[in-house]
């Protein structure tokens, strides 16, 4: 085995994915011939269901970029997407067998390579899956990599992750990823919209995050976000809102080292902690 499987959080089930296929950087070729007609049908049905939910709930930038994924009725080939993505923003997607460690993950992002899990959920997991699969990664994450400002933010996050690893601050920085790239909301002319991949790829959380009166929605502030714990097995109790991708990019331009030092002396906040 070239690399060890990765598990985040508490789990009694071993990670899915063939890590024996991965190189030292955890990437592997997309074994397209392995997909069955059932796999393609699962992707088709997931895409159809989720794309139908997007109007009025998803960011306009995401909706505009979604067709760049290409095929809707079959799992796309990574190389086909890259022929469009690389000229657009200099990014490319690379296959991985599943979750990967933080440093290889940050390194890929810093080099404008986005890791995409190459397997798809079973039909029994159609409504909920524990680990990210190819549908979550492709549908949720990749369209906004066609947006130049957001694409630059994701690269900056990867560069910042490598610094955070040296400073022992990965947990704080991971919360920024969770509450922006995975579960971020944005204000647009039409109102509140989702841009986070975890929301956009979930049929239940998309309307909940944007419309439900239950969760609190706070303006994104770096220190508040980095102090806030999150849940991986339920809808979020707190969402952080930005006004534009440019604001998000500008907000994360500064050196985070002084921020980490300040936060080390402050208590963490629960996922449902109220107020700013």
C-alpha positions in Angstrom: 0.0 0.0 0.0 1.5 3.3 -1.0 -0.4 5.4 1.6 -2.5 4.8 4.6 -6.3 5.3 4.6 -7.5 8.4 6.4 -10.3 8.7 9.0 -11.5 12.0 10.4 -13.7 11.9 13.5 -15.1 8.8 15.2 -16.0 6.0 12.9 -16.2 2.2 13.4 -16.2 1.7 9.6 -12.9 1.6 7.7 -12.5 4.2 5.0 -13.9 3.4 1.6 -11.6 3.6 -1.4 -8.7 1.8 -2.8 -5.7 3.5 -1.2 -3.3 1.0 -2.8 -3.9 2.8 -6.1 -2.7 6.2 -4.6 0.8 7.7 -5.0 2.7 9.4 -2.3 0.7 12.6 -2.8 -2.5 10.6 -2.4 -3.6 11.1 -6.0 -4.7 8.3 -8.4 -6.0 8.1 -11.9 -9.7 8.0 -12.4 -10.5 4.4 -13.2 -13.4 5.3 -15.5 -13.9 1.7 -16.8 -14.8 0.6 -13.2 -18.0 2.6 -13.1 -21.1 0.5 -13.7 -24.3 1.6 -15.4 -25.8 1.7 -11.9 -23.1 4.1 -10.9 -23.8 6.4 -13.8 -27.6 6.2 -13.1 -26.9 7.2 -9.5 -25.0 10.2 -10.6 -27.7 11.1 -13.1 -30.4 11.0 -10.5 -28.4 12.9 -8.0 -27.6 15.6 -10.5 -31.2 15.9 -11.7 -32.6 16.2 -8.1 -30.0 18.7 -6.9 -30.0 20.9 -10.0 -33.8 21.2 -9.8 -33.4 22.7 -6.3 -30.9 25.4 -7.2 -33.0 28.3 -8.4 -33.6 30.8 -5.6 -31.3 28.9 -3.2 -27.9 28.6 -4.8 -25.4 31.4 -5.6 -25.8 32.9 -9.1 -22.1 32.3 -9.8 -22.6 28.6 -9.0 -25.6 28.2 -11.2 -23.8 30.0 -14.1 -20.8 27.7 -13.7 -22.6 24.3 -13.2 -22.9 23.5 -17.0 -19.0 23.6 -17.2 -19.1 20.1 -15.5 -20.3 18.7 -18.8 -22.3 15.5 -18.8 -25.4 15.4 -16.6 -26.4 11.8 -17.4 -23.1 10.1 -16.7 -20.1 10.5 -14.4 -17.9 13.0 -16.1 -14.3 12.2 -17.0 -11.8 14.3 -15.0 -9.7 15.0 -18.1 -12.8 16.4 -19.9 -13.5 18.8 -17.1 -9.8 19.9 -17.0 -9.9 20.9 -20.6 -12.4 23.6 -19.6 -11.2 24.3 -16.1 -7.5 24.8 -16.6 -7.9 27.5 -19.3 -10.6 29.3 -17.2 -8.7 29.6 -13.9 -5.5 27.5 -14.0 -7.1 24.8 -11.8 -7.3 21.1 -12.5 -9.0 18.3 -10.6 -7.1 15.1 -9.6 -8.5 11.8 -8.4 -8.1 10.6 -4.8 -9.3 7.4 -3.2 -11.2 9.2 -0.4 -10.2 11.5 2.5 -6.6 12.5 2.5 -4.3 13.9 5.3 -4.2 17.7 5.9 -0.7 18.4 4.5 -1.2 16.6 1.2 -4.6 18.2 0.9 -3.2 21.7 1.5 -0.3 21.0 -0.9 -2.7 20.1 -3.7 -4.8 23.2 -3.1 -1.8 25.5 -3.0 -0.8 24.1 -6.4 -4.3 24.7 -7.8 -5.2 21.0 -7.9 -8.5 20.0 -6.3 -8.8 16.4 -5.0 -12.0 14.6 -6.2 -13.0 11.2 -4.7 -13.3 8.8 -7.6 -16.0 6.5 -6.2 -19.7 7.1 -6.0 -22.2 6.2 -3.3 -24.5 3.1 -3.5 -28.2 3.5 -4.3 -28.9 2.8 -0.6 -26.9 5.9 0.3 -28.7 8.1 -2.2 -30.1 10.5 0.5 -27.2 10.5 2.9 -23.5 9.4 2.8 -21.0 9.6 5.6 -17.9 10.4 3.5 -17.7 12.7 0.5 -18.0 10.9 -2.8 -17.5 11.9 -6.4 -21.0 13.6 -6.6 -20.3 15.8 -3.6 -16.8 16.7 -4.8 -17.7 17.4 -8.5 -21.2 18.9 -8.1 -20.5 20.7 -4.9 -17.0 22.0 -5.2 -15.8 22.1 -8.8 -18.3 24.6 -10.4 -17.0 27.6 -8.3 -13.4 26.7 -9.3 -14.4 28.3 -12.6 -14.9 31.6 -10.7 -11.6 33.4 -10.7 -12.0 35.1 -7.3 -13.2 32.1 -5.5 -10.6 29.9 -7.2 -7.9 32.2 -5.9 -9.4 32.0 -2.4 -9.2 28.2 -2.4 -5.6 28.4 -3.4 -4.9 30.9 -0.7 -6.5 28.6 1.8 -4.2 25.8 0.7 -1.2 28.0 1.2 -2.4 29.1 4.5 -3.0 25.5 5.5 0.7 24.7 5.0 1.6 27.6 7.3 -1.0 26.6 9.9 0.4 23.1 10.0 3.8 24.5 11.1 2.0 26.7 13.7 -0.1 23.9 15.1 -3.3 25.8 14.1 -4.9 23.4 11.6 -8.0 22.9 13.7 -8.7 26.6 13.8 -8.1 26.9 10.0 -10.3 23.9 9.3 -13.2 25.7 10.8 -12.8 28.5 8.2 -12.9 25.8 5.4 -16.0 24.3 6.9 -17.9 27.5 7.3 -16.9 28.9 3.9 -16.0 26.4 1.3 -18.3 23.7 2.7 -21.1 25.5 4.3 -20.9 29.2 3.3 -23.8 31.5 2.5 -23.6 34.7 0.4 -25.9 37.8 0.1 -26.9 38.5 -3.4 -29.4 40.9 -5.0 -32.0 38.2 -4.8 -31.4 37.5 -1.1 -29.5 34.9 0.8 -27.9 32.1 -1.3 -25.7 29.1 -0.7 -22.2 28.7 -2.1 -20.7 26.0 0.2 -20.4 22.5 -1.4 -21.8 20.7 1.6 -25.0 22.7 1.2 -25.2 22.6 -2.6 -24.8 18.9 -2.8 -27.4 18.1 -0.1 -31.1 18.0 -1.0 -32.1 18.6 2.7 -29.6 21.2 3.8 -29.9 23.5 0.8 -33.5 24.7 1.6 -32.8 24.5 5.3 -29.7 26.6 5.2 -31.3 29.3 3.1 -34.9 29.4 4.3 -35.3 27.7 7.7 -35.8 30.0 10.7 -34.0 27.6 12.9 -30.3 28.1 12.3 -28.5 31.4 13.2 -26.8 33.2 10.3 -23.9 35.6 11.3 -21.6 37.8 9.3 -18.4 36.0 8.6 -15.7 37.2 11.0 -12.4 35.3 11.1 -11.9 35.0 14.8 -15.5 34.1 15.5 -15.5 31.5 12.7 -12.2 29.9 13.8 -13.5 29.5 17.4 -16.7 27.8 16.4 -16.9 24.1 16.5 -19.0 22.3 13.9 -21.0 19.1 13.5 -20.4 16.6 10.7 -23.5 14.4 11.2 -26.4 16.9 11.2 -27.5 20.2 9.6 -25.5 23.2 10.8 -26.8 25.3 13.7 -24.8 28.3 12.6 -24.0 29.6 9.1 -21.6 32.5 8.3 -22.5 34.9 5.6 -20.3 36.9 3.2 -21.3 39.8 0.9 -19.1 38.8 -2.0 -16.3 36.4 -3.0 -14.0 39.5 -3.2 -14.8 40.3 0.4 -13.9 36.8 1.4 -10.7 36.9 -0.5 -9.7 40.3 1.0 -10.7 39.2 4.5 -8.2 36.3 4.3 -5.3 38.3 2.9 -3.6 39.1 6.2 -1.1 36.8 8.0 -3.1 34.6 10.3 -0.3 34.0 12.8 -1.3 36.8 15.1 -4.9 35.6 14.9 -3.9 32.1 16.0 -2.0 33.5 18.9 -5.0 35.5 20.1 -7.3 32.6 19.8 -5.2 30.2 21.8 -6.1 32.2 24.9 -9.9 32.2 24.2 -12.4 29.4 24.7 -13.8 27.5 21.8 -17.5 28.1 21.0 -20.2 25.5 20.6 -21.7 25.0 17.1 -24.9 26.7 18.4 -23.3 29.5 20.4 -25.3 32.6 19.9 -24.2 36.1 19.1 -21.2 37.5 17.3 
